[in-house]
Amino acid sequence: MKVYTGKPDRKTKLSHRMPRKSVTKRAFKCDGGPYDGATLYLTDGETMIFTANGQTGQYINGEWKQC
C-alpha cells in the first residue's frame, strides 16, 4: 500500500496544464505498393517496414520501396 506523505492542502502541478508541442505532418501521395493513390500524412516522410496484401516494404516520401 502506498501512503501519501505530502500536505493535503498543497496543490500539485498537473501535466495537462502544460502546453503541448505541435507535430508537423506533411501529406504524401502513395506511388505504387498496396496503398497506391492513397494519401498518407507522415511526420518524417518515411513509414516503418510493414506487410499489406502480401507485399512487404515501406513508403519513403510517398514512393514504395520493396524489401
HELIX and SHEET records of a PDB file:
HELIX    1   1 SER A   15  ARG A   17  5                                   3    
SHEET    1   A 2 ARG A  26  LYS A  29  0                                        
SHEET    2   A 2 THR A  39  LEU A  42 -1                                        
SHEET    1   B 3 PHE A  50  ALA A  52  0                                        
SHEET    2   B 3 GLN A  55  ILE A  60 -1                                        
SHEET    3   B 3 GLU A  63  GLN A  66 -1                                        
END                                                                             
